[in-house]
Amino acid sequence: MHTRMTVVRLSNGGLWIHSPIKLSEPVLAVVRELGGAVSALVAPNKFHYLFLPAWQEAYPDAQVYAEPAVRKKVTALSTAEEITNTTPEHYSQDIDQVLFSGNRLFQEAVFFHKSSRTLILTDLMLNLKTERVKFWPRQFLKFEGAVYPNGGVTRLYRWLTLDRAKAKQALSQIQAWEPQQITFCHGVTFPDNATNIINKEFRWLLR
């Protein structure tokens, strides 16, 4: 599946890069066009880190931030700054963050870009077009509730989130931010009001 990378130009002029994709000349050209030095590279969960070494080599002065599980999983990220519920001073003027916990198999760092009021997710929501997906994987994605235009928080994620109190804490923070739009790494983003999407997709937490 295709992966979406998110880039934020910070108030200090640096670039904050969430879930870096494969580094290529076209990608480098876009980064150069945005201007400013890459100052932060973010690995938001234990699946989105594969291309970080190439970015680190290209931008050795960038600070790397990693969700706790991926920091433990990947030796190369052991020196990265661990993402917590407290936003680092480096980008706190522009971005807030919270760990969406409660699922022992999957935890994700969620971010909020203040000036654009954008909620930045990774895999917490999926909304995938499946025209080129083979039959059985397509059936699995349908079962997961991850298929465009009716994607969202997947069924297995909901089932495996056993500590709902922790998850509710993160959800409360997200709701307090009052985002106006949502972006995530896989699939078509939702055109509807972000508050409506959040309330719909996390109804299962409030039962």
DRENBA-451267 format. One record per atom (N, C-alpha, C, O): atom name; z, x, y. Coordinates in pm, whole numbers. Each point is the difference from the previous one (the first is absolute). Example, Ala and Ser with C-alpha at 12.3 -4.5 7.8 and 13.67 -1.06 7.14 Angstrom:
<sites>
SITE atom     c3     c1     c2
SITE    N    780   1319   -569
SITE   CA      0    -89    119
SITE    C      0     90    120
SITE    O     66    104     -2
SITE    N   -138   -139    107
SITE   CA      6     82    119
SITE    C     73    -77    109
SITE    O     17     51    111
</sites>
This chain:
<sites>
SITE atom     c3     c1     c2
SITE    N      0     85   -120
SITE   CA      0    -85    120
SITE    C      0     88    124
SITE    O     51    112     -2
SITE    N   -108   -163    108
SITE   CA     -1     74    125
SITE    C    141      3     59
SITE    O     81    -91    -21
SITE    N    -54    198     96
SITE   CA    131     17     63
SITE    C    -18     13    151
SITE    O    -87     72     47
SITE    N    171   -143     26
SITE   CA     -4      3    146
SITE    C    109     93     52
SITE    O    116    -10    -40
SITE    N   -154    101    128
SITE   CA     94     88     67
SITE    C     25    -55    140
SITE    O    -91    -54     63
SITE    N    214     65    -15
SITE   CA     32    -47    135
SITE    C     39    119     87
SITE    O     80     84    -41
SITE    N   -137    -78    161
SITE   CA     29    107     94
SITE    C     55    -60    129
SITE    O    -57    -94     55
SITE    N    168    148     -9
SITE   CA     61    -44    127
SITE    C      4    118     96
SITE    O     45    109    -36
SITE    N    -93   -130    157
SITE   CA     17    101    104
SITE    C    136    -22     64
SITE    O     23   -103     62
SITE    N     65    200    -76
SITE   CA    135    -10     53
SITE    C      1     21    151
SITE    O    -96     51     58
SITE    N    205    -90      4
SITE   CA     13     14    146
SITE    C     -9    146     44
SITE    O    -43     29    112
SITE    N     84     62   -200
SITE   CA     -5    142     34
SITE    C   -139     61    -24
SITE    O    -19    120     19
SITE    N    -77   -204    -61
SITE   CA   -136     47    -21
SITE    C    -32     38   -142
SITE    O   -117     11    -36
SITE    N    219      9    -47
SITE   CA    -23     37   -139
SITE    C    -50   -118    -83
SITE    O     15   -116     40
SITE    N    -73    146   -155
SITE   CA    -51   -103    -90
SITE    C     92    -12   -121
SITE    O     35     99    -64
SITE    N      3   -220     34
SITE   CA     85    -37   -113
SITE    C    -91    -62   -105
SITE    O    -65   -102     27
SITE    N     60    161   -147
SITE   CA    -96    -43   -101
SITE    C     72    -53   -123
SITE    O     76     71    -66
SITE    N   -101   -198     36
SITE   CA     63    -71   -110
SITE    C    -95     -6   -119
SITE    O   -114    -43     13
SITE    N    163     86   -129
SITE   CA    -77     -3   -124
SITE    C   -136     69     16
SITE    O   -104    -64     -8
SITE    N    106    197     31
SITE   CA   -126     72     22
SITE    C    -99    -17   -116
SITE    O     37     12   -117
SITE    N   -162    -39    152
SITE   CA   -105    -12   -102
SITE    C    -64    137    -20
SITE    O     40     98     62
SITE    N   -140    -92   -150
SITE   CA    -66    127    -30
SITE    C    -56     61    128
SITE    O    -70    -66     78
SITE    N    102    193    -58
SITE   CA    -44     69    121
SITE    C   -146     41    -15
SITE    O    -36     73    -93
SITE    N    -46   -118    184
SITE   CA   -143     30     -3
SITE    C    -46     25    143
SITE    O     76    -24     94
SITE    N   -197     72    -77
SITE   CA    -50     27    135
SITE    C     -7   -126     85
SITE    O     38      4    117
SITE    N    -87   -118   -172
SITE   CA      2   -123     81
SITE    C    141    -42     43
SITE    O     20    -47    112
SITE    N     77     64   -202
SITE   CA    139    -35     35
SITE    C     52     96    107
SITE    O     64    -43     97
SITE    N    -92    172   -113
SITE   CA     43     98    100
SITE    C    -63    -31    136
SITE    O     63     18    105
SITE    N   -188    -63   -107
SITE   CA    -69    -33    125
SITE    C     70   -114     72
SITE    O     13      2    123
SITE    N     30   -103   -199
SITE   CA     71   -113     60
SITE    C    134     46     59
SITE    O     37    -40    111
SITE    N     34    125   -184
SITE   CA    128     51     48
SITE    C    -20     79    130
SITE    O     77    -15     95
SITE    N   -180     98    -92
SITE   CA    -28     78    122
SITE    C    -35    -93    116
SITE    O     39     25    114
SITE    N   -113   -131   -144
SITE   CA    -40    -95    104
SITE    C    121    -71     60
SITE    O      3    -31    119
SITE    N     98      5   -203
SITE   CA    121    -66     48
SITE    C     79     90     94
SITE    O     79    -48     82
SITE    N    -99    177    -94
SITE   CA     66     95     89
SITE    C    145     22    -38
SITE    O     60    -82    -70
SITE    N     -4    191    114
SITE   CA    139     31    -32
SITE    C     12     69   -133
SITE    O    -85    -16    -88
SITE    N    190     92     72
SITE   CA     25     71   -126
SITE    C     67    -94   -100
SITE    O     77    -87     39
SITE    N   -107    106   -166
SITE   CA     69    -76   -104
SITE    C    142     53     -8
SITE    O     22    116    -36
SITE    N     75   -200     68
SITE   CA    139     47      5
SITE    C     87    -59   -110
SITE    O    111     48    -24
SITE    N   -160   -154    -45
SITE   CA     80    -63   -106
SITE    C    -91    -49   -112
SITE    O   -101    -66     24
SITE    N    139     98   -147
SITE   CA    -71    -47   -119
SITE    C    101    -77    -84
SITE    O    109     49    -28
SITE    N   -145   -171    -13
SITE   CA     97    -90    -63
SITE    C    -45    -38   -141
SITE    O   -109    -54    -19
SITE    N    195     81    -79
SITE   CA    -18    -47   -138
SITE    C     95   -118    -19
SITE    O    119     22    -23
SITE    N   -168   -147     32
SITE   CA     88   -117      8
SITE    C     55    -51   -132
SITE    O     97    -77      0
SITE    N   -156    117   -112
SITE   CA     56    -36   -131
SITE    C    -47    101   -104
SITE    O    -72     94     33
SITE    N    112   -112   -159
SITE   CA    -26    103   -100
SITE    C   -142      1    -53
SITE    O    -32     77    -91
SITE    N    -55   -160    147
SITE   CA   -140      0    -41
SITE    C    -93     57    106
SITE    O   -113     37    -31
SITE    N    158    -30    154
SITE   CA    -88     39    111
SITE    C     37    138     53
SITE    O     60     14    106
SITE    N    -98     88   -182
SITE   CA     31    137     39
SITE    C   -109     99    -44
SITE    O      7    117     37
SITE    N   -105   -161   -115
SITE   CA    -93     91    -67
SITE    C    -75     92     96
SITE    O    -28    114    -36
SITE    N     -5   -160    154
SITE   CA    -81     79     92
SITE    C     82     75    104
SITE    O    -55     68     86
SITE    N    186    -80    -95
SITE   CA     86     66     99
SITE    C    -15    153      1
SITE    O     -3     58    109
SITE    N     -7     10   -224
SITE   CA    -12    147      4
SITE    C   -118     48     86
SITE    O     13     97     74
SITE    N   -127   -165    -85
SITE   CA   -117     41     79
SITE    C     27    -20    149
SITE    O    -40     82     82
SITE    N    108   -192    -47
SITE   CA     34    -25    140
SITE    C    102    103     51
SITE    O     -9     46    113
SITE    N    104    -11   -199
SITE   CA     98    101     39
SITE    C    -67    134     28
SITE    O     37     71     93
SITE    N   -137    -39   -175
SITE   CA    -73    125     20
SITE    C    -80     -3    130
SITE    O     -7     99     72
SITE    N    -53   -215    -44
SITE   CA    -81    -13    121
SITE    C     87     -6    126
SITE    O    -41     45    107
SITE    N    162   -103   -121
SITE   CA     89    -18    116
SITE    C    140     53    -35
SITE    O     93    -78    -18
SITE    N    -80    210      9
SITE   CA    127     59    -46
SITE    C    119    -27     92
SITE    O    115     15    -42
SITE    N   -140    -53    167
SITE   CA    110    -25     94
SITE    C     51   -144     -8
SITE    O     99    -35     65
SITE    N   -166    -49   -142
SITE   CA     41   -140    -11
SITE    C    128    -13    -83
SITE    O     15     68   -102
SITE    N     75   -153    145
SITE   CA    120    -31    -77
SITE    C    -34   -104   -106
SITE    O    -64   -101     29
SITE    N    107    126   -152
SITE   CA    -26    -93   -110
SITE    C    123    -86    -24
SITE    O    113     50     -5
SITE    N   -136   -181     -9
SITE   CA    107    -97    -27
SITE    C    -33    -70   -131
SITE    O   -113    -45    -21
SITE    N    212     35    -69
SITE   CA    -26    -56   -132
SITE    C    108    -99    -41
SITE    O    119     25     19
SITE    N   -162   -136    -75
SITE   CA     92    -99    -59
SITE    C     81     71   -109
SITE    O    -55     87    -68
SITE    N    182   -121     48
SITE   CA     87     75    -90
SITE    C    -53     20   -141
SITE    O     13    109    -55
SITE    N    -74   -212     -6
SITE   CA    -47     13   -138
SITE    C   -114    100    -12
SITE    O     -4     78    -95
SITE    N    -89    -79    190
SITE   CA   -112     94     -7
SITE    C     48    142     33
SITE    O    -55     98    -51
SITE    N    155    -88    134
SITE   CA     56    132     33
SITE    C     62     64   -123
SITE    O    -10    122    -19
SITE    N     73   -203    -65
SITE   CA     58     52   -125
SITE    C   -108     26   -105
SITE    O     12     92    -81
SITE    N   -115   -174     82
SITE   CA   -105      7   -102
SITE    C    -91    121     17
SITE    O    -41     60    -99
SITE    N      8    -25    222
SITE   CA   -101    102     28
SITE    C     66    126     56
SITE    O     59     -2    108
SITE    N    -70    111   -183
SITE   CA     64    125     41
SITE    C    -46     45    137
SITE    O     80     51     79
SITE    N   -208    -69    -50
SITE   CA    -54     45    129
SITE    C     59    -76    118
SITE    O    -11     44    114
SITE    N     74   -159   -142
SITE   CA     59    -80    108
SITE    C    152     15      7
SITE    O     66    -71     76
SITE    N    -11    162   -154
SITE   CA    146     15     -3
SITE    C     57     45    134
SITE    O    117    -24     29
SITE    N   -200     89     54
SITE   CA     47     45    131
SITE    C    -36   -100    111
SITE    O     32     23    117
SITE    N    -98   -132   -155
SITE   CA    -34   -103    100
SITE    C    128    -68     49
SITE    O    101     -3    -70
SITE    N   -106    -50    190
SITE   CA    114    -76     51
SITE    C      3   -136    -69
SITE    O   -100    -71     -2
SITE    N    215     36    -53
SITE   CA     11   -126    -74
SITE    C      4   -119     95
SITE    O     73     -2     99
SITE    N   -155    -97   -132
SITE   CA     -2   -122     80
SITE    C    122    -85    -34
SITE    O     28    -25   -118
SITE    N     43    -19    219
SITE   CA    117    -85    -17
SITE    C    -17   -124     88
SITE    O   -108    -26     52
SITE    N    215    -49    -38
SITE   CA     -4   -117     90
SITE    C     19     38    146
SITE    O     -4    -86     88
SITE    N     24    214    -63
SITE   CA     13     50    137
SITE    C   -128     72     39
SITE    O    -40     96    -66
SITE    N    -25   -141    172
SITE   CA   -125     59     43
SITE    C     22    137     63
SITE    O     87     14     86
SITE    N   -164     89   -127
SITE   CA     16    133     61
SITE    C    -32     -3    149
SITE    O    -84    -77     45
SITE    N    151    163     29
SITE   CA    -24      8    145
SITE    C   -145     35     30
SITE    O    -54    -40    104
SITE    N     -9    113   -194
SITE   CA   -140     43     15
SITE    C    -91   -115     41
SITE    O    -86     17     86
SITE    N    104   -135   -149
SITE   CA    -91   -111     31
SITE    C     73   -132     28
SITE    O    -62   -106      0
SITE    N    193    113     24
SITE   CA     78   -123     18
SITE    C    -37    -77    127
SITE    O     25   -120      8
SITE    N    -83    187     90
SITE   CA    -39    -69    122
SITE    C   -114   -100    -26
SITE    O    -14   -100     70
SITE    N    -65    130   -173
SITE   CA   -120    -80    -27
SITE    C      7    -83   -128
SITE    O    -66   -103    -10
SITE    N    146    146    -86
SITE   CA     -2    -60   -133
SITE    C    142    -21    -50
SITE    O     86     86     19
SITE    N    -61   -199    -84
SITE   CA    124    -25    -73
SITE    C    -30      3   -150
SITE    O   -116    -10    -39
SITE    N    219     23    -43
SITE   CA    -22      6   -144
SITE    C    118    -59    -76
SITE    O    112     -7     51
SITE    N   -141    -35   -175
SITE   CA    103    -49    -91
SITE    C    -48     22   -142
SITE    O   -120    -10    -27
SITE    N    212     41    -64
SITE   CA    -34     12   -142
SITE    C     10   -138    -64
SITE    O    105    -64      6
SITE    N   -215     19    -67
SITE   CA      4   -128    -69
SITE    C     47     28   -143
SITE    O    -78     38    -87
SITE    N    209    -57     66
SITE   CA     65     35   -126
SITE    C     27   -124    -83
SITE    O    -35   -112     38
SITE    N    101    133   -154
SITE   CA     37   -111    -87
SITE    C    -77     -4   -129
SITE    O     35    -75    -92
SITE    N   -141    156     83
SITE   CA    -82      8   -121
SITE    C     12    143    -52
SITE    O    -44     93     66
SITE    N    102    -75   -185
SITE   CA     28    134    -52
SITE    C   -127     78    -31
SITE    O      2    123      1
SITE    N   -112   -191    -28
SITE   CA   -125     68    -34
SITE    C    -86     29    122
SITE    O    -87     87     -5
SITE    N    111   -159    113
SITE   CA    -88     15    116
SITE    C     77    -24    129
SITE    O     59   -106     20
SITE    N    -63    206     65
SITE   CA     60    -11    133
SITE    C   -103     48    101
SITE    O    -76     93    -26
SITE    N     75   -157    141
SITE   CA   -102     36    100
SITE    C     61     11    139
SITE    O     87    -79     37
SITE    N   -132    177     37
SITE   CA     39     10    140
SITE    C    -94    -87     83
SITE    O   -122     14     -8
SITE    N    179   -102     87
SITE   CA    -76    -93     84
SITE    C     18     42    145
SITE    O    110     36     42
SITE    N   -219    -42     34
SITE   CA      3     47    138
SITE    C    -46   -110     96
SITE    O    -72    -92    -39
SITE    N    116    104    163
SITE   CA    -38    -96    104
SITE    C    -40     75    125
SITE    O     82     70     60
SITE    N   -209    -84    -21
SITE   CA    -49     63    123
SITE    C     31    -94    116
SITE    O    -52   -111      7
SITE    N    136    157     84
SITE   CA     58    -88    101
SITE    C   -102    -54    100
SITE    O     -4   -120     25
SITE    N    -79    207     32
SITE   CA    -86    -45    108
SITE    C   -108    -98    -46
SITE    O    -36    -91     74
SITE    N    -15    108   -197
SITE   CA   -101    -93    -52
SITE    C     62   -111    -85
SITE    O    -68    -92    -44
SITE    N    201    103     22
SITE   CA     74    -97    -81
SITE    C    -64    -16   -139
SITE    O    -20   -111    -50
SITE    N    -13    227    -10
SITE   CA    -66      2   -131
SITE    C     96     44   -109
SITE    O     65    104     11
SITE    N    -55   -184   -116
SITE   CA     77     35   -119
SITE    C    -90     84    -91
SITE    O   -110    -42    -35
SITE    N    157    161     -3
SITE   CA    -81     93    -80
SITE    C     59      6   -141
SITE    O    106     59    -22
SITE    N   -176   -120    -73
SITE   CA     40      0   -140
SITE    C    -91     95    -79
SITE    O   -100     49     51
SITE    N    137    -26   -177
SITE   CA    -83     82    -88
SITE    C    -49    -86   -115
SITE    O   -112    -50      2
SITE    N    198     33   -104
SITE   CA    -36    -80   -117
SITE    C     80   -128    -12
SITE    O    -13    -74    -98
SITE    N     96     46    196
SITE   CA     85   -119     -7
SITE    C    -84   -127      2
SITE    O     42   -103    -53
SITE    N   -159    109    115
SITE   CA    -96   -110     -6
SITE    C   -136     56    -39
SITE    O    -39    109     43
SITE    N    -34   -184   -124
SITE   CA   -137     33    -39
SITE    C    -87   -123     21
SITE    O     46   -113    -19
SITE    N   -172    135     58
SITE   CA    -92   -113     20
SITE    C   -141     50    -31
SITE    O    -78     28     91
SITE    N     48    -16   -220
SITE   CA   -116     76    -47
SITE    C   -121    -86    -32
SITE    O     12   -105    -65
SITE    N   -128    149    110
SITE   CA   -125    -58    -46
SITE    C    -33     61   -136
SITE    O     17    120    -20
SITE    N    -65   -203    -73
SITE   CA    -12     47   -139
SITE    C   -142    -12    -56
SITE    O    -18      0   -122
SITE    N    -83    -11    209
SITE   CA   -136    -17    -49
SITE    C    -43    112    -95
SITE    O    -72    -25    -96
SITE    N    115    147    122
SITE   CA    -42    114    -82
SITE    C    106     43   -102
SITE    O    -15    103    -66
SITE    N    120   -180     54
SITE   CA    108     32    -95
SITE    C    -35    -59   -136
SITE    O    -48   -113    -10
SITE    N     72    191    -96
SITE   CA    -31    -46   -135
SITE    C     90   -119    -39
SITE    O    101    -27     64
SITE    N   -143    -42   -171
SITE   CA     59   -129    -34
SITE    C    151      6    -17
SITE    O     71    -74     68
SITE    N    -19    160   -157
SITE   CA    143     -2    -29
SITE    C     86     46    119
SITE    O    101    -63     30
SITE    N   -140    170     38
SITE   CA     76     33    123
SITE    C     -4   -113    102
SITE    O     99    -23     70
SITE    N   -212    -48    -61
SITE   CA    -11   -112     94
SITE    C     96   -112    -39
SITE    O     61    -63     86
SITE    N    -49     37   -217
SITE   CA     93   -103    -46
SITE    C    144     39     30
SITE    O     82    -85     36
SITE    N    -51    214    -50
SITE   CA    136     46     30
SITE    C     30    -18    149
SITE    O    109    -45     36
SITE    N   -205     81     49
SITE   CA     21    -16    145
SITE    C     18   -146     37
SITE    O     78    -33     90
SITE    N   -151    -55   -158
SITE   CA     18   -144     24
SITE    C    141    -43    -41
SITE    O     67    -74     73
SITE    N    -23    121   -189
SITE   CA    135    -31    -47
SITE    C    104     49    101
SITE    O    101    -67     23
SITE    N   -125    184     37
SITE   CA     92     58     97
SITE    C      1    -74    134
SITE    O     91     17     81
SITE    N   -194   -100    -59
SITE   CA     -9    -65    130
SITE    C    -42     95    109
SITE    O     46     -9    114
SITE    N   -136    103   -150
SITE   CA    -40    106     93
SITE    C   -145    -11     43
SITE    O    -54     93     60
SITE    N    -12   -205    -91
SITE   CA   -144    -13     23
SITE    C    -30    -74    130
SITE    O     57   -105     28
SITE    N   -147    162     50
SITE   CA    -49    -60    125
SITE    C    -60   -138    -27
SITE    O    -70    -15   -100
SITE    N     93    -85    183
SITE   CA     76      4    127
SITE    C    145    -41    -14
SITE    O     68    -25     99
SITE    N    -19     17   -224
SITE   CA    135    -53    -25
SITE    C     97    107    -48
SITE    O     93    -29    -75
SITE    N   -114    153    119
SITE   CA     90    108    -40
SITE    C    133     -7     74
SITE    O     27    -94     74
SITE    N     54    196    -98
SITE   CA    131      7     63
SITE    C     93     86    -81
SITE    O    -43     97    -61
SITE    N    172   -131     58
SITE   CA     98     71    -83
SITE    C    -27    -36   -145
SITE    O    -10   -118    -34
SITE    N     -1    219    -52
SITE   CA    -41    -25   -138
SITE    C    110    -64    -84
SITE    O    119     11     30
SITE    N   -163    -78   -135
SITE   CA     93    -71    -89
SITE    C     97     97    -68
SITE    O    120    -27     -5
SITE    N   -170    139    -48
SITE   CA     89     93    -68
SITE    C    103     60     94
SITE    O    114     22    -39
SITE    N   -154      4    164
SITE   CA     97     52     96
SITE    C    112   -101     21
SITE    O    117     37      5
SITE    N   -153   -163      9
SITE   CA    103   -103     19
SITE    C     92     -6   -120
SITE    O    122     -6     14
SITE    N   -181      7   -135
SITE   CA     81    -10   -122
SITE    C     95    118    -16
SITE    O    112    -17    -49
SITE    N   -155    136     89
SITE   CA     77    122    -25
SITE    C     95     36    114
SITE    O     71    100     -6
SITE    N    -70   -181    109
SITE   CA     96     21    110
SITE    C    129    -73    -37
SITE    O     17   -119     28
SITE    N     74    194    -90
SITE   CA    123    -60    -54
SITE    C    114     -1    101
SITE    O     84    -90     -1
SITE    N    -80    190     88
SITE   CA    104      5    102
SITE    C    -53    -68    126
SITE    O    -47     65     94
SITE    N     54   -195    -93
SITE   CA    -61    -76    110
SITE    C     76     15    131
SITE    O    -56    -19    108
SITE    N    184     53   -118
SITE   CA     78     20    123
SITE    C    -58    117     81
SITE    O    -13     -9    122
SITE    N    -20    117   -191
SITE   CA    -59    115     68
SITE    C   -136    -36     60
SITE    O    -30     36    114
SITE    N    -51   -106   -193
SITE   CA   -132    -40     48
SITE    C     12    -92    121
SITE    O    -79     11     94
SITE    N    177   -100    -95
SITE   CA     19    -91    112
SITE    C     38     75    127
SITE    O    -40    -39    110
SITE    N    116    147   -123
SITE   CA     37     80    116
SITE    C   -125     56     67
SITE    O    -13     -3    123
SITE    N    -78     55   -205
SITE   CA   -125     55     55
SITE    C    -84   -111     62
SITE    O    -57     17    108
SITE    N     50   -130   -176
SITE   CA    -77   -113     53
SITE    C     56    -47    134
SITE    O    -76    -34     91
SITE    N    207     32    -79
SITE   CA     62    -42    127
SITE    C    -40     93    114
SITE    O    -24    -44    112
SITE    N     16    174   -143
SITE   CA    -42     95    102
SITE    C   -146    -24     41
SITE    O    -34      3    118
SITE    N    -50    -26   -219
SITE   CA   -142    -27     28
SITE    C    -15   -125     86
SITE    O    -76      0     96
SITE    N    149   -104   -130
SITE   CA     -8   -124     78
SITE    C     51     21    143
SITE    O    -53    -59     94
SITE    N    155    142    -79
SITE   CA     55     27    134
SITE    C   -101     72     89
SITE    O      2    -16    122
SITE    N    -89     94   -182
SITE   CA   -103     69     78
SITE    C   -101    -99     60
SITE    O    -61     28    103
SITE    N     44   -142   -167
SITE   CA    -96   -101     44
SITE    C   -143     58     12
SITE    O    -60     -6    107
SITE    N      8     62   -216
SITE   CA   -135     56      8
SITE    C   -106   -108     25
SITE    O     17   -116    -36
SITE    N   -123    159     99
SITE   CA   -111    -93     28
SITE    C   -118     22    -93
SITE    O    -85    -88    -14
SITE    N     80    203    -51
SITE   CA   -107     28    -95
SITE    C     52     92   -110
SITE    O    101     68     16
SITE    N   -173    -67   -127
SITE   CA     41     78   -117
SITE    C   -118     82    -48
SITE    O   -112    -50     -9
SITE    N    137    178    -21
SITE   CA   -100     81    -67
SITE    C     62     56   -128
SITE    O    121     24     -6
SITE    N   -204     -2    -95
SITE   CA     47     58   -127
SITE    C   -114     81    -59
SITE    O   -110      2     55
SITE    N    135     66   -166
SITE   CA    -93    103    -47
SITE    C   -116    -51    -86
SITE    O   -103     65     -8
SITE    N    118   -180    -57
SITE   CA   -101    -43    -96
SITE    C    -44   -143     26
SITE    O     78    -94    -18
SITE    N   -203     77     59
SITE   CA    -55   -134     14
SITE    C    -18    -45    143
SITE    O     17     76     95
SITE    N    -51   -203    -82
SITE   CA    -33    -60    129
SITE    C    130    -46     68
SITE    O     80    -71    -60
SITE    N    -62    113    184
SITE   CA    120    -42     72
SITE    C    -11   -149     37
SITE    O   -109    -55      8
SITE    N    225     -7     13
SITE   CA      4   -144     22
SITE    C    -24    -34    148
SITE    O     59     63     87
SITE    N   -145   -161    -59
SITE   CA    -28    -37    139
SITE    C    108    -89     60
SITE    O      8    -13    122
SITE    N     74    -49   -206
SITE   CA     99    -96     49
SITE    C    116     69     72
SITE    O     15    122     -8
SITE    N     64   -200     75
SITE   CA    120     46     67
SITE    C     92     72    -98
SITE    O     29    -51   -108
SITE    N     17    172    146
SITE   CA     80     82    -91
SITE    C    128    -70    -43
SITE    O     41     12   -116
SITE    N     23    -84    207
SITE   CA    124    -71    -35
SITE    C    -24   -100   -111
SITE    O     81    -11    -92
SITE    N   -191    -62     99
SITE   CA    -32    -97   -104
SITE    C    -23     68   -135
SITE    O     46    -48   -104
SITE    N   -116    161    106
SITE   CA    -27     75   -123
SITE    C    130     51    -61
SITE    O     22    -14   -120
SITE    N     65     71    202
SITE   CA    126     54    -49
SITE    C     87   -111    -59
SITE    O     55     16   -109
SITE    N    -44   -127    179
SITE   CA     81   -112    -51
SITE    C    -55    -53   -132
SITE    O     76    -34    -90
SITE    N   -208     26     80
SITE   CA    -64    -50   -122
SITE    C     19     97   -116
SITE    O     37    -41   -110
SITE    N    -63    169    134
SITE   CA      0     97   -109
SITE    C    140     39    -47
SITE    O     16     52   -110
SITE    N     85    -76    191
SITE   CA    137     37    -41
SITE    C     89   -122    -19
SITE    O    123     11      2
SITE    N   -185   -127    -20
SITE   CA     79   -121    -28
SITE    C     87     18   -124
SITE    O    111    -52     -7
SITE    N   -164    126    -92
SITE   CA     71     21   -126
SITE    C    135     72     20
SITE    O     90    -15    -82
SITE    N    -77     90    189
SITE   CA    126     71     27
SITE    C    106    -92     57
SITE    O    119     32     -5
SITE    N   -160   -145     58
SITE   CA     92    -86     73
SITE    C     44   -121    -81
SITE    O     71    -87     51
SITE    N   -113     81   -176
SITE   CA     38   -115    -84
SITE    C    145     12    -46
SITE    O     50    -87    -70
</sites>
